Amino acid sequence: MERRKKNGLSALTEREQEILQLIWNGLKNREIGNRLKISVKTVEAHRANMMKKLRVSNAAQLLKAAIEEGLIRFRLA
């Protein structure tokens, strides 16, 4: 049986999805850490893991990929 690589929403953990949403909301790593009661280093590690999973190299590409994959929830004003 062929193993398929997970992508999109199924590739990200619940915590990564939570952090992704906070990044989308404009929070900085320190603010995310404070809100979630985790260290800035942990936030950075989650961000790096998301970028690796979505095969991107910066925050703008991360958000673009997240939108394309349907990982970001947003409302139009």
Secondary structure, DSSP 8 states (H G I E B T S, - for coil): -------GGGGS-HHHHHHHHHHHTT--HHHHHHHHT--HHHHHHHHHHHHHHTT-SSHHHHHHHHHHTT-------
